[in-house]
Amino acid sequence: MDYSSFGDKFGRLSGITQLMDDLNEGLQNPDAIMLGGGNPAQIPAMIEYFDQLNQRLAATGALTQAMTNYDGPQGKDVFISALATLLKRTYGWDISEKNITLTNGSQSAFFNLFNLFAGKCPNGTNKKILLPLAPEYIGYADAGLSDDMFVSYKPEIEFIDNRQFKYHVDFEQLTVDESIGAICVSRPTNPTGNVLTDEEMQRLDALAQHHQIPLIVDNAYGLPFPDIIFEDVRPFWNANTVLCMSLSKLGLPGLRCGIVIASEAITKAMTNINGVLSLSPGSIGPLLGHEIIKENQLLALSANVIKPFYQERNAIAFDYLQQSIPDKRFRIHKPEGAIFLWLWFEDLPITTVELYQRLKKRGVLIVPGEYFFIGIDDQQWPHQRECLRMNYVQDIEAMKKGIDIIAEEVKNAYEG
Ligand SMILES: Cc1ncc(COP(=O)(O)O)c(C=O)c1O
């Protein structure tokens, strides 16, 4: 079949689609050890809370009401107002309901934002999205309507005790010129668990403001919800920032509810895009979100249930990895947030795509690091073929079994 250029680009298998396929396939196979996807954990206290919330909403008729009506293209008003009030009260941000648009998951918000700020412009120029630090979230990689939408930079690597390392933005290398339409970072970062420091955020903000382009901050794991962030840092927003949030990592990925907090002008543009692409965003996520805010549980559950759960799992996975893989060439990115550990096997004789295939044959799913080095044009840089991402949200025994298999395969690979 002859497809258009759009069909050709979006109809082929992308990294993110392969990942979602593997995740889905793995979910059908009860023996698979799923250390790959970004599915949040099934936290018992959260499941119980959601069950009760659903029952209450069903009993009052609110659920049926939400299911049987479209919201406006900006998204459910009551949720937007309650969230604006909450953020204003919590952080003193100067926002109102005119600064928030909802989307069907934050993934689709990124598609809209990237194509809003980059690609072919009316004056004939071609703009790009700057990712100041690769590796970055795999879900951005194919989200440009035009090819080569992203420019990115290698990080500075700080070596830390206990075979850890941490990426930093290499501001010396970073160049912003008129070809850049927006800067984008995830904080905490998927895949690495890195959290950009407050100082890095301030410098990126200054750079964006200086060049009069927006700073897009992907806060899918950040503050104030779901609060999967283990460093003492401040959340960041001002009128030049586009802060993207989601209900997914709160434990509700099936509701596909993304939240974009931006200037009034960008909010209007995102609302208009929503109208064309989806008429209106889904209503169930915002219905639940609104109830959770009304019950004063959004920040409380994040801080008291979600964060401690992930922090504990993170520590178990970290210790078990350190113990299972004694090789000095193995390091872990300092876990500062998100639901992944980023493992680096320096001088690994095979690529991590090959390692992924070998692990998949043994029923363990991870994500090879190559996919995350979006926009890096230095093919000679071995680091990008030496890392992998594993999530640590699985059942602990299954995860340990998975780590044992990773340890064996890595040992085999090093020994050739
Ligand atoms: C960093 C990051 N941003 C955005 C998303 C998209 O999430 P959703 O579309 O479920 O809101 C994810 C999902 O894993 C993510 O890890």
The ligand as a Gaussian input file, in Angstrom:
#p B3LYP/6-31G(d) Opt

LIG

0 1
 C        8.952000      10.704000      31.264000
 C        7.612000      10.324000      30.740000
 N        6.862000      11.243000      30.152000
 C        5.653000      10.973000      29.666000
 C        5.127000       9.701000      29.746000
 C        3.781000       9.450000      29.167000
 O        2.870000       9.084000      30.119000
 P        1.280000       9.163000      29.927000
 O        1.001000       9.345000      28.458000
 O        0.777000       7.883000      30.444000
 O        0.839000      10.359000      30.700000
 C        5.861000       8.683000      30.342000
 C        5.341000       7.311000      30.408000
 O        5.982000       6.382000      30.800000
 C        7.141000       9.007000      30.861000
 O        7.902000       8.084000      31.441000

